[in-house]
Amino acid sequence: MNKLISLAILAGGIVLVVFGVAATKSFTSDISRFFTGSPTDKAIWMLLGGIVAIIVGLAGLSLGKPKGV
């Protein structure tokens, strides 16, 4: 995987995690947590997607082809 693409995926994952954490602290998540015991699905999916993107980005950076090849 190209290092630039891996960096973009990593950055996107970090942004998703930040927005996911902010979404878990929102008013709608508070209401959802009151009735269901968990935050909104949107917040959970942003957190999970961000974590997966971070893992993929880090794997792409660490497992990338050496420069000489």
N, C-alpha and C positions, 0 to 999 in steps of 0.2 A: 504494500500500500504506500502511496506517495506520502512523504512526511508532511507536506503542506495540507493534504486532505486529513491526515491524522490529527494535526494541530487544530484544524477547523472543527473536527468532530469533538475533540477534547474541549475546546472553548465552548461549543454549543452545549455540551454536557454540563459544564460548570454553570452556564447561564440557566439551563433547565433546573438544576438543583437549587440555585438561588431563588428562582421564581417559585419552585415547588415549596420551599421552606416558607416563603412569604405567603403563599396561598394557604398553607396550613394554619397560619395565624390570622386569616381573614375572618370577617364577620360571618360569611356563608359557611365556612368550615366550623366556626363555633356553633352555629345553629345545627349543622349536620352532626357534629360531635354530641350535641345535647340529645338529639333524638336517636341517633344510631350508634353512638359510641366511637365513631371514627370520622376523620376529616372527609372532605368531598373527594369524589373519584378523580376529579381534575388534579387536585394537589397530589394525590397518590401516584397517578400516571406520570405527572411531570417529574416527581422524584425518582421513580423507577426508570423512566426513559433517560433521565440525566445520568443516573448511575451506570446504566448500560452503555451510554455514549462515552462516558469517561473511561470505562474499561476498554471499549473498542479503540478509542483514541490512544490510550496508553499502550495497548497491545500493538497497534500499528506503528507507534514510535519505537518501541523496544524490539519488535520482531521484523523491522524493515530490512530490506536488502542492504548489504554493505556497499559503500560508494564504489569500490573497485569492480563490482560485478555488474 
